[in-house]
Amino acid sequence: MASSTLISDTEQWKELKAHVADIKKTHLRDLLRDDARSQSMTVEFDGILLDYSRQQATLETVGKLFKLAEAASLKQKIGRMYNGEHINSTENRSVLHVALRASRDAVIQSDGKNVVPDVWKVLDKIKEFSERVRSGSWVGATGKQLKDVVAIGIGGSFLGPLFVHTALQTDPEASESSRGRQLRFLANVDPIDVARNITGLNPETTLVVVVSKTFTTAETMLNARTLREWISSALGPSAVAKHMVAVSTNLTLVEKFGIDPNNAFAFWDWVGGRYSVCSAVGVLPLSLQYGFPVIEKYAI
């Protein structure tokens, strides 16, 4: 049971608030003159550099933040999350985005079941499918290789993958692996944005990824129906099965829409809110663009 005490009522919060008011009097350029401070606020791990010295903060600030975390029982709450407890109290669910990034041999329980094997089953399915598309063994309705991908989603189903896509465009390895391919994101229901997204694309060489957990999200399904019509009018209704795939848990509605349920990639109730880019939501379109090994290296 969570404490009824508001964190803003704790002494640690009040001390931090007073400290922030005081430190605001010091200009950032003056803080950066302290080399010891700046070096202590730099962390590097696995080729990733985190430099938070450009924040208006000192080592005293960091110490007070740690004390606030202790007052909030943050470590214990992280433990509850990893243990699969239903910390999403409004929906009575686990919150296990961490399982989406777990190694194959990890054990992360939700309702008495280790969910990691299910995650890797989907990731393996994504890898197999994306490599078939990229190698040309999966082709469109007219036998042409699929070179272009349109990812339809909204909110976290759109923003997370977009951020990773934007970052990978500047990476030499990712840029080389995506040569000759393009990935576009369609989140806006404005007809102008739809037209802009399909301008210059050939339905014969385009694959559409529809991202909707319930397959009922109004904006997403409107855009999905629009692109289904775009494909059907050019190639015939049967072409949908070769040119549209889904990221969803609702296989009934996926099939009713016209997408083969075998071409649906699952995620779970414990992936809520703004979905992690490492879930099937983000990995599939990114893998189709850059190849699964690149995504596995940078995103998972």
N, C-alpha and C positions, 0 to 999 in steps of 0.2 A: 504494500500500500504506500503510495507516494505521500510525502509530507505535505501538510496543508499550509506550511509556512512559506510565504513568498520569498524568493531569493533576494528580492529588493528590500526585505525587512531585516536581513542579517547584518551583523556588524561588519563582516567582510565586504559586503556590497557598499556599505556606507563609507568604509575606509577607502575603497577603490574610487568611489565617486569623488571624494574629497581630494584624493591624489590626482585624479584626472584634471580637476579644476585647477590644481596648482601647476601641473606640468604643462598645461596649455600656455602658460606664461613664457615657456622656453621655446625658442624657434628651432625648427628641425635642423637648420644649418649648424646651429650651435651643438646639438646632440651628435651630429655626424662628425664633429671635430674630435670626439672621444673614440680613438681607434679601438681601445679595449672593448668598449660597449658595442661598436659596430661588428667586430669580429665574433663576439659572443652571441650575436643575433643572426648568425649565418649558419645554416645547416645543410650538409650535402649528403645525399644517399642515393646510391644506384644511378649516378649520373644526373640526378635532379638536384638543382640548387634552390634552396629557399632562403631568401634574404628579406628579413622583416625589420631590418635596421632603419628602413625609410619610414617607419611608423613613429609617431610622436609618443615614444615610450622609452623607459629606461629598464635596467635590470630590476629595480624596485617595483616597477609596474608589473613585470613578469611574475615576480614573487607574490604580489598581491592577487594576481590572476590565479596562481596555483592555490592560494589559500581559499579563494572563492570557489574553485573547483572542488576542493575538499569539503567546504561547507555545503555544496550542492550534492555531495556524494556521487560525483561524476564517475569515479572509478567503479563503484558498485553498480551504477546504472549501465555502464558499458558492459560489465559482467553479465547483467541481466539480459542485455541485448544479445550477446554472444551465446547465452544459454537458451535462447529461443523463448524466453518468457514473453507474455502478451503485453509488451510495453505500449503498443498502440491500443490504448484503452477505449477509444471511441469506436473502433471496429473489432475490438477483442482479438487482435492478431499479433503474431510475431513481427519483428522488423529486422529482416536478415539480409540486407543489401550486402553485408560482408560475405555472405555465402557465395555471392556471384563472383567474388574475386579469390575464393579459397582454392588451395591446391587440391589435386584429385584425392589425396589421402586424408584430407581434413575431415573432421567429424563435427558438424554443426546441427543441432537438433531443433526440430519444430514439431511440437505435439508428439514427441516420442519417436520421430523419424529423422534419420540423417538425410538432409536435403541436398548435400553436396553431390551425390551421384546423379540426381535429377538435373542439377545445373550442368554438369559435364556431359550428360546425354544430349542436352540441347546445344551446348557449345560444339560438340562433335558433329551434330547434325548440321549446324551452321557452317562449320569448316568444310564438311563434305559437299554441301550444296554450293557454297560460294566458289569452291575450287572447280566444281563442274561447270559453273557459269563462266568463270574466268578462263578455263581451259578450252571452252567451246564444245564440250560434250553435252551440255544443256543448251539447246538453241530455241529460238522463237518459233512461232507457228509456221513461218515460211522457210525455216531452215537456216536463217541468218543468226550469227553470233550476237549475243546481247552485250552491248558496250555501255549503255547508259542506264542509270538507276534513278528513279524518282522515289524518295521516301516521304510518305504521307503520315503526318502525325501532328500533335499540338502539345504545347507546354513542354514538360520534361521529355516527352517522347520525340521532340523536335530539337530543343535547345542543347541538350547534352551531346548528342551525336554531331550537331552542327559545330559546337565548340571544338570537339576532337578533330573533326574534318578540317576546320580552319587551321588548327595547330599543325596537323600532319602535312598540310600543303607546303610548309616551309622546311620539311624534313627531307633530305636528299634521298634516303632509302624509300620512303613512302612515295615521294614524287616520282621516282623511277618506276616503282611497282604499279603505279596508277596510270602510266603513260597510255594514251589512247582511250581512256575511260573518263566518265564524268558522273558526279553524284549531285543531284539537286534535291532540295527540301521544299515540300509544299505544306504550309501550315495555315495559310490565310485563305479564307473562303471567298475573298474578293475575286470576281471573274478575271480581272486584269492580272492578278498574281498567278492564277491558273494558266492563263494564256502565256504569260512570261515564262513560266516554268517548262512548258512544252514546246515553246518556240525553238525551232531548229532540231527538234528530236524526231526521229522516225519510229513509229509504233513497232515496226518490224525488229528494231534493235534495242527496244526499251523494256526494262523490267521495273515494275511498280511494287514497292514494299509498303503495305498498309499496316500501320502500327496502332492498335487499339486493344487494350486489355479485354474489354467487354464486347468489342465490336459494335458498340452503340454510340460512341462519342459523336455528337451531331456534326461538328465541323469536319472531323476526320472522314466520316462516312459520306458526307456530301461531296468532298473532294474525291473520295474513292469511287463513288458512282460516276462522277464526271470523267475520270480517267478510264473507267471501265467502258464508258460509252465511246471515248476517244479510240480505245483499242478495238472495240467491237465494230464500230463503223468502218474502220480501215481494214480489219483482218477477219471479221466475223466473230460471233459470240463464243465459239469454241476456243478462240485464241486466248481468252482470259486465263485459262488453266496454265498456259505456257508463259504468260507475261505478267501475272500478278501473284504475289505471295503475301502471307499475313504473319504478323506477330501478335498473337492473341491467345486467350485461354478458352474462348467460346467457339469451339469447333463447329457447333451446330449452325451458328450464324455465318461463320466463314464459308461453310459448304453451301449454305443457302444463297450467299452472295455470288457464288460461282467459282470460288477458289478451292482447289483440291485440299482437303484437310491434311494430306500428307505433306503439303507445302506450307504448313502453318508451324510456327516456332513458338514454343510456350514460354510463359513466365508465370509467377505464382502470386497468391494473395499476400504473401509476406514481402512482396516488392510493391510498396505503396508510394503514393505521393509522386514527387519528382523522380522518376525512375533513374537508376544508375545507368551511366553510359556503358557499363560493363555487362548489363543484362542483355537479353536477346533484342531488346529495343534498339540498342545502339550498335551492337556487334555485327548484326546482319548487314545493314546498308554499308557500314564502314568496311567490312570484310569484302563485300562485293566490289568496292572501289579500290582498296589497297591490298587485298589478299589477307587471309587469316593469320599467317605468321607475323606480319607486320602489326596487326591489331593485337595479337597475343603478346607481342613484345612491348607495345606502348600503352595498351588500354586495360588489359586484364590483370 
